[in-house]
Structures are given as structure tokens and as C-alpha cells.
Amino acid sequence: MKALQAAFERNLAEGLEQGGSVSVWQDGQEVCTLCGGCARPDSLWQVNTLVPIYSATKAAAAACLLQALYDCCRGPELEIGDLWPRFPLPHCTIGQLLSHQCGLAALAEPAPLEDLEQCRAVIEHNIPLWEPPLHGYHPQTFGPMVDILMLELTGGRVSDYWEEHVRRPLGLEFYIGHLPQELYPQVAYLRTARMLGSMPRTPFYRAYFDASTAVHRAFNSIKGYNSAREMNTPAAWQSGSPAKGGVASARGLAMFYQALLGAFPYRPFAPEVVEWMRTPQCSGQDLTLLQDTSFTCGAMCEPAAFFPGGGFGHAGAGGSHGFCVPDTGLSFAYVMCGMELGNLPGLRVQRLLQAL
């Protein structure tokens, strides 16, 4: 792992990294852990430093919903209307929803993240912009849709299921809501991305900053905790949003993927859940990210450079990243506090993955 350490140290030396950590596991054992930089202005980054991981939360949330389905002797082929009759596309399956095929990324009117019932009402009155097999990433609406399905299925939200069935039994440093107050000082502060001058000139960014586009609405339809400043608050850490509410260390995120692969004596996920999460459901032009992507039930597997070896996982805004490779038992996680532009891994992570 010397090459990985060298790449991490290079990111720090060049100022690409303000503070962060890496954790690599294989077959239930941690084989590499790295940390460096500052977590807060007055504290250095430690191995157990926590930080909001944005959309890297999505894979964990999807795994919980899929396991809850499995426990009910159902799977991702279940039609959404069987649980949520007023869903705009009731004949779409849960697998299609988890792979961003339901066309509900950009809502016609905004809804607050903290009011699940208002989110439900707005979604139910929305007209989908596309139907399967087309797909487009749902950065924000993924959260309330998965939470509503979990609520209908189990009577509780994703954050409750995660805490009871996954995080607490395994002792993971990965919280979706339920973050103990005594751990607040352990959470790193996010620093806003430097935007002007470094703005990529791509169709996605032109659309993202044009309020009239569906791409802009996809990232702004759900209101709440949309900035680094808002995410640096206990309210954000306790939001429990399945789309972006995770607060984790690199070790906690990597251990989730080990648990998913069944590497520990306590196994919260059935092997079928791994198969559902590793099998692509859609691929090609993403109508939100405006580039080629491929999604499984709740995870990403393309662009392949970010998920090597046939792996799957999920990136998070700003740069956080986690994935596993079922055929080798490997899992990787990277978390940081210096936000960078983009919803896919930037130069920092690309260097790490090349070294890995």
C-alpha cells in the first residue's frame, strides 16, 4: 500500500487535500488506513474523525431497503404501487426507482427535506420527466422516496433500520441520524469548494447553474442542507436523510461494504442483497448528470474507472467515495472535508484509485 500512501501524501502536499482519511479492507481485515490534514481549524484529522459523506449514504440506505424487502420475502421486482398506491408511476418496480429510472429527479415545486409528508405530497402530484428504460440521477428526491417505501414496508424510516440492524450491532463509525451528542466534536467541518475560475465548461455545469433547467431543479427540488455551511450543523448530522444524511469515518464507510459482503460474523445483509446491488439495471446517457452512467439497485458501477474490478458503490458530493469488489472481498473508502466540484470523484480520488 506504499503507492496509496504516496498518492495520499501528494494530495496533501499539493494542497488538494485539506483533511481526510482512507480505509481499505479485504476479507474482514483492515489492510490500510491513512489520515492527514485538519478536521477543524483547531484539530488534526484522526482515524476516527467523522464527516458528512453526502450521497455516499445512498448505497447504505438502499441496502437497508433491499434487506427489508428480503425479510418480507420480496425483492426489487416489487411494483412501487403495491406499497405506495399514489406514486406517479405505480407499475415501476423498486429496482427501477433505486436505479434512477422513475423520472422524478426534478420536482415541479420544492419541498422541505425535514417534512417527509410534504415531500410525499409533492412527489405524488409530479409528472415524471421520463420512464424506464431511460434514467437520470435523482440526487435529492432519492431520499424521501426510499424513506417513504421503508416506512410503508416496516413502519420506520431508513435511519431507524440502519441504527437497529446494521450500525449498532457492528459498532460502525457510520451514522444515518442517531449521532450521539458526545460525538459532535469528532465531526469535521466541511469547507466550501472553490468555484470561480475552476468551473468546468461542460453541458452539465451550464445546466446546473441555469435555474430554468431540470438539471438545476434535480439538485434543488428538496430544500434543506444544500450547502457546506448548512451541513456543518447538528441538525444536518441528525437529519437521517437516505440521500445525503450519512456521517462517517473512512473506516466506518469501508466496514459497511465489508458487512454487505458478509465478511463479519454478524451478517445484516443476505447474499441476495449483494447480487441486487452489483447487477446493473440501466446504463447509457444519464439525463441528470449528462454523461454515461450505470446504476444497480442503489449503487453506481459506471464510470468503471471509479469502481475498478467489477466493483460497485457510491460517490458523494465534494469527493467522498466508497465501493467494494465482491470477487476479491475488497472495500475502499475515502472521506474528506475540503469540498471540490462535481458529483463524481475528482483528481484526489482518481490518484488514490490508480495507486490502489
C-alpha positions in Angstrom: 0.0 0.0 0.0 3.0 2.3 -0.3 1.8 3.7 -3.6 -1.6 4.6 -2.0 0.2 6.3 0.9 2.3 8.3 -1.5 -0.7 9.4 -3.5 -2.5 10.5 -0.3 0.6 12.4 0.8 0.9 14.0 -2.6 -2.7 15.3 -2.4 -1.9 16.9 1.0 1.4 18.4 -0.2 -0.2 19.9 -3.3 -3.0 21.5 -1.3 -5.6 19.3 -2.9 -6.4 17.8 0.4 -7.3 19.9 3.5 -8.1 17.0 5.7 -9.3 13.4 5.1 -8.8 9.7 5.5 -8.6 6.5 3.6 -9.5 2.9 4.7 -9.0 -0.3 2.7 -10.3 -3.6 3.9 -10.2 -7.1 2.5 -12.0 -10.2 3.8 -12.9 -8.7 7.1 -9.5 -7.1 7.9 -8.3 -3.6 7.5 -5.2 -3.6 5.3 -4.6 0.1 5.1 -5.6 3.3 7.0 -4.4 6.8 6.2 -5.3 10.2 7.6 -3.9 13.7 7.5 -4.6 17.4 7.4 -7.0 19.3 9.6 -10.6 18.2 10.6 -11.3 21.6 12.1 -9.2 24.8 12.4 -8.1 23.7 15.9 -7.8 19.9 15.4 -5.9 17.4 13.3 -7.7 14.6 11.4 -7.7 11.4 13.3 -8.6 7.8 12.1 -12.0 8.1 13.9 -12.8 11.6 12.6 -16.4 11.7 11.3 -17.6 13.9 8.4 -20.8 14.2 6.3 -20.5 12.0 3.2 -23.4 13.3 1.2 -24.6 10.8 -1.5 -22.2 8.1 -0.4 -25.0 7.5 2.1 -27.3 6.2 -0.8 -25.8 2.7 -1.1 -26.2 2.0 2.7 -29.8 3.3 2.5 -30.6 1.1 -0.5 -29.1 -1.9 1.2 -31.4 -1.4 4.2 -34.5 -1.2 2.0 -33.5 -4.2 0.0 -32.9 -6.2 3.1 -36.2 -5.2 4.5 -37.8 -6.4 1.2 -35.9 -9.7 1.5 -37.2 -10.1 5.1 -40.7 -9.8 3.7 -39.9 -12.5 1.0 -40.0 -9.8 -1.7 -37.4 -8.3 -3.9 -36.7 -5.3 -6.1 -39.1 -6.6 -8.7 -42.0 -5.5 -6.4 -44.1 -2.8 -8.0 -44.0 0.5 -6.1 -47.8 0.8 -6.3 -48.1 -2.2 -4.0 -46.6 -0.2 -1.2 -47.3 3.4 -2.3 -50.5 3.4 -4.4 -50.4 7.1 -5.2 -46.8 7.0 -6.6 -46.9 8.7 -10.1 -45.6 5.5 -11.8 -47.2 2.7 -9.7 -46.2 0.0 -12.1 -42.5 0.8 -11.9 -40.5 -1.5 -9.7 -38.5 -0.7 -6.6 -35.4 -1.8 -8.6 -36.2 0.9 -11.2 -36.6 3.5 -8.5 -33.3 2.6 -6.9 -31.6 2.8 -10.3 -32.9 6.3 -11.0 -35.4 5.3 -13.8 -38.6 6.9 -12.5 -38.1 10.4 -13.9 -38.8 12.2 -10.6 -35.5 13.8 -10.1 -36.7 17.4 -10.7 -39.9 18.3 -9.0 -42.3 21.0 -10.2 -42.3 22.7 -6.8 -39.9 22.4 -3.9 -40.4 20.5 -0.7 -38.5 20.7 2.6 -36.3 17.7 3.4 -37.4 17.7 7.0 -41.1 17.2 6.2 -41.5 13.8 4.8 -45.2 14.0 4.3 -44.9 17.2 2.3 -42.3 15.6 0.2 -44.7 12.7 -0.3 -47.5 15.0 -1.4 -45.3 16.9 -3.9 -43.9 13.7 -5.4 -47.4 12.3 -5.8 -48.5 15.3 -7.8 -45.5 15.4 -10.0 -45.4 14.3 -13.6 -42.4 12.1 -14.4 -40.0 13.6 -16.9 -39.1 10.1 -18.2 -39.9 6.4 -17.7 -37.8 3.3 -17.8 -35.6 2.3 -19.5 -34.4 5.9 -19.5 -32.5 7.0 -16.4 -31.2 10.1 -14.7 -29.6 10.5 -11.3 -32.0 11.6 -8.5 -29.6 13.4 -6.2 -32.3 14.7 -3.7 -35.6 13.0 -4.3 -34.0 9.6 -3.8 -34.0 10.3 -0.1 -37.7 10.8 0.6 -38.8 8.2 -1.9 -36.6 5.5 -0.2 -37.7 6.7 3.3 -41.4 6.5 2.3 -41.0 3.0 0.9 -39.2 1.9 4.1 -42.0 3.5 6.2 -44.7 1.7 4.3 -42.8 -1.6 4.5 -41.6 -1.6 8.1 -43.3 1.3 9.9 -40.0 3.0 10.5 -37.5 5.1 8.5 -34.2 4.1 6.9 -32.3 5.8 9.7 -34.1 3.7 12.3 -33.5 0.4 10.4 -29.8 1.3 9.9 -29.3 2.0 13.6 -31.0 -1.1 14.9 -30.0 -3.7 12.3 -26.6 -2.5 11.0 -24.7 0.3 12.7 -25.2 -0.6 16.4 -24.7 -4.4 16.1 -21.5 -3.8 14.2 -20.3 -0.7 16.0 -19.8 1.2 12.8 -18.5 4.7 12.8 -21.2 5.5 10.2 -24.3 7.2 11.4 -27.5 8.0 9.5 -29.2 10.1 12.1 -28.9 9.0 15.7 -25.4 10.6 16.1 -24.7 10.8 19.9 -24.2 14.4 21.1 -20.9 13.4 22.7 -19.5 12.7 19.2 -20.3 16.2 17.8 -16.7 17.5 18.4 -15.5 14.5 16.4 -17.2 15.7 13.2 -15.0 17.6 10.8 -16.1 20.9 9.3 -16.7 21.0 5.6 -15.0 23.8 3.6 -16.8 25.1 0.5 -15.4 24.3 -2.9 -13.6 27.0 -4.8 -15.9 27.6 -7.7 -15.0 30.6 -9.8 -12.1 30.2 -12.2 -12.1 26.4 -11.9 -15.6 25.8 -13.2 -15.6 23.0 -15.8 -17.1 24.1 -19.1 -19.4 21.2 -19.6 -23.1 20.8 -20.5 -23.8 19.6 -17.0 -22.4 22.7 -15.3 -24.1 25.0 -17.8 -27.4 23.3 -17.0 -26.7 23.1 -13.2 -26.4 26.9 -12.9 -29.4 27.6 -15.1 -32.4 27.8 -12.9 -34.8 27.0 -15.8 -33.4 23.5 -16.4 -34.5 20.2 -15.0 -30.9 19.5 -14.0 -30.9 22.6 -11.7 -34.2 21.5 -10.2 -32.9 18.0 -9.6 -30.3 19.4 -7.2 -32.6 22.0 -5.6 -36.2 20.5 -5.5 -35.7 19.2 -2.0 -34.8 22.2 0.3 -32.5 21.8 3.3 -28.8 21.2 4.0 -27.7 22.1 0.4 -24.6 24.0 1.4 -21.4 23.2 3.3 -22.4 25.8 5.9 -25.8 24.1 6.5 -24.1 20.7 6.7 -21.8 21.9 9.5 -24.7 21.8 12.0 -26.1 19.1 14.4 -29.4 19.4 12.6 -27.8 18.2 9.4 -26.0 15.4 11.1 -29.2 14.2 12.7 -31.4 14.6 9.5 -31.1 10.9 8.7 -31.7 11.6 5.0 -31.2 8.4 3.0 -29.9 10.6 0.1 -27.2 12.5 1.9 -27.5 12.3 5.7 -24.6 9.9 6.5 -21.9 11.0 8.8 -18.9 8.6 8.8 -15.3 7.9 9.1 -13.4 6.2 6.3 -13.2 3.1 8.4 -16.9 3.1 9.0 -17.8 3.5 5.4 -15.4 0.8 4.3 -16.7 -1.5 7.0 -20.2 -1.1 5.7 -19.1 -2.6 2.4 -17.4 -5.4 4.3 -20.6 -6.1 6.2 -22.5 -6.1 2.9 -20.1 -8.7 1.6 -20.7 -10.9 4.7 -17.1 -10.5 5.9 -18.0 -10.3 9.6 -19.6 -12.9 12.0 -22.7 -10.8 12.3 -24.2 -10.5 8.8 -27.0 -8.0 8.4 -27.4 -8.4 4.7 -28.4 -11.5 2.8 -26.3 -12.6 -0.2 -29.2 -11.8 -2.5 -28.9 -8.1 -1.5 -25.3 -8.1 -2.8 -26.5 -9.6 -6.1 -29.2 -6.9 -6.4 -26.7 -4.2 -5.7 -24.0 -5.5 -8.1 -26.2 -6.2 -11.1 -26.6 -3.2 -13.5 -30.2 -2.1 -14.1 -29.6 0.7 -16.6 -26.7 2.2 -18.5 -26.1 4.9 -21.0 -26.7 8.7 -21.1 -27.7 10.0 -17.7 -30.5 12.6 -18.1 -29.3 14.5 -15.0 -25.6 14.1 -15.0 -25.4 14.4 -18.8 -22.8 11.7 -19.2 -22.8 7.9 -19.4 -23.5 6.2 -16.1 -24.8 2.8 -15.0 -26.8 2.1 -11.8 -27.6 -1.1 -9.9 -30.3 -1.3 -7.3 -29.0 1.6 -5.2 -25.4 1.8 -6.3 -23.2 3.0 -9.1 -20.9 0.8 -11.2 -20.0 3.2 -14.1 -17.8 5.1 -14.9 -15.8 2.0 -14.5 -12.6 3.9 -13.5 -14.2 4.8 -10.2 -15.4 1.2 -9.5 -12.5 -1.0 -10.6 -12.5 -4.8 -10.8 -16.3 -5.0 -11.4 -17.0 -3.2 -8.1 -20.0 -1.1 -7.1 -20.5 1.7 -4.6 -21.4 5.3 -4.5 -19.7 8.7 -4.6 -20.7 11.7 -2.6 -20.7 15.4 -3.4 -17.4 17.1 -2.6 -15.3 14.0 -3.1 -16.3 11.2 -0.6 -16.3 7.8 -2.2 -16.8 4.2 -1.2 -17.1 0.9 -3.0 -16.5 -2.9 -2.8 -15.4 -5.6 -5.2 -17.3 -8.8 -4.4 -15.0 -11.1 -6.4 -11.9 -10.1 -4.3 -13.5 -9.1 -1.0 -12.0 -5.7 -1.2 -13.6 -2.5 0.1 -12.3 1.1 -0.2 -13.5 4.4 1.4 -12.3 7.9 1.3 -13.8 10.9 3.2 -12.6 14.5 3.4 -13.7 18.0 4.5 -12.3 20.1 1.6 -15.2 20.1 -0.9 -14.5 20.0 -4.6 -16.8 20.5 -7.6 -18.6 17.6 -9.0 -20.7 14.5 -8.2 -18.1 12.1 -9.3 -14.6 11.6 -7.9 -12.1 14.2 -8.8 -8.3 14.2 -9.1 -7.7 13.3 -5.5 -9.7 10.1 -5.6 -8.5 9.2 -9.1 -4.9 9.3 -7.8 -5.8 7.1 -4.9 -7.7 4.6 -7.1 -4.8 4.4 -9.6 -2.4 3.7 -6.7 -4.8 1.1 -5.2 
